[in-house]
Amino acid sequence: MSRFRPAQSFAAPPDYRLLPFRFRRLPWDEARAFVSSMAGDWLLMPMQDVQRLVAHQLPTDSPLFADLEARHLVVAGADRSSLAPLLSQIRSRKSYLLGGPALHIFVVSLRCHHTCSYCQVSRQETTATTFDMAGTHAEQAVERLFEWPSQELTIEFQGGEPLLNFEQVKAITRRIMERNRTAGRTLRFVLASTLHDLTDAQLAFLAEHRFKLSTSLDGPEWLHNANRPRPGKDSYRRTLDGIELGRRWLGEDGVSALTTLTRQSLEVPEAIIDEYRKLGFRSISLRPLSPYGFATKTARRTGYPTEDFLSFYRRAFDHLLAVNRGGYAMDESYASLLLSQLFTSFGHGYVDLRSPSGAGLGAVIYDHDGRVYPSDEARMLAAMGDDAFALGDVSQPVSQWLSSPAMVRLLEAGVAEALPTCADCAFVPMCGADPIEHYARQGDPVGHRPSSDFCRRNMGLFDFLLERYEAADGEVQALMRSWAVPKSSMEEITDAAA
């Protein structure tokens, strides 16, 4: 990968000037390149034409030059070109910076029924109420919530299992609603839960406040029970009962589900997708394991290389296309996000693919003990004894968190366009920095990008989607473009929080 810069001694002819761009040779056709602008416009073109472009040998009346001009890669003169659309597109793509964190996660309890092998959380026994969020911490966290400027707030309750401290869920929700009478924010509430033991009384409260439910479903019964064991070995059945009950109260779109992929999962992409189709879901999130918290202890048993995940993903994607061709509409949420980055210039709510970093600038986590973190991943690191990204405590004002050493670390390593290798990557306008993942995997928030799992995974997926789109017929191309239509901010943020 490289970025062309005209030599200092080279005087560009008056016919056109180059704007900053980056390129990447296509892995499936090295005679061509993916060329992107500062704002994320792009096209695929022969390397020979890239060289002609840099040498100022492209005729300004050619169709290719018109494409380059439309994508803000060249300027043909003040009478024909303007930088205003380029600047407007950059502003639109980075619009998530304007409001501050929109996602606020309240961890109301660490208690949980499950003993999942890939769990990142320091889960506790269901009777250990000392690991519930206390009322004082909850009240202070709500006060901090309204110190942030965002006019749209998504409040997500997590655990452990938040249903085990549902009285605190109710108390926090009511306090937020009361404060919002004068604050006038747009509020969205989400409960991330196994949905086990969900009651009609709880659902009546959730329905009153227009909650959405987010749960985990790892695939067919044998796989889900293996990945997410609990006493009684009935995790799958309880999850399905909770989904059915939740839909009855909140509607078909009131319950979403996520799958976490273990080594066993990689063997059966078709079965996982077919399970989601059988249960009536219109979206699936194929989420790889993360290197955080207590999941690191079982990584050898449940983990896998990035290359294995990419092989799984290609197989899953083709099956998903076949499902859609068969008449059942279903998307994959991460593909939808990447395609929206390729085919639109809209901002998004997915914190892991933001630059500057979404951690702390897009999300805040209020832990059960009153500690505050810029992301769920930072909380997992702290649970293992590493407080490198702890912002502070709910008793402190937000201004103190923003000047904390943790926030300084995030900002220093959180702008992808300024990081080694990322600065020259053709995908950087659509990608993010994610310093906490690099710290967790490589011991440094900048990390070594050429060997980064984050980079290999996202570059591999961008390459695959581009190759699949280029080779597809019109029907599949139209389908992939339809996936690129931006989701509601709540859906994006919920995906990011999972």
Beta strands, then each sheet from edge to edge (+ up, - down):
strand 1: 17-18
strand 2: 21-26
strand 3: 29-37
strand 4: 42-46
strand 5: 74-75
strand 6: 103-107
strand 7: 152-158
strand 8: 186-192
strand 9: 211-216
strand 10: 255-261
strand 11: 283-284
strand 12: 286-288
strand 13: 331-332
strand 14: 363-366
strand 15: 371-373
strand 16: 392-393
sheet 1: 1+ 5-
sheet 2: 2+ 3- 4+
sheet 3: 12+ 10+ 9+ 8+ 7+ 6+ 14+ 15- 16+
sheet 4: 11+ 13+
end
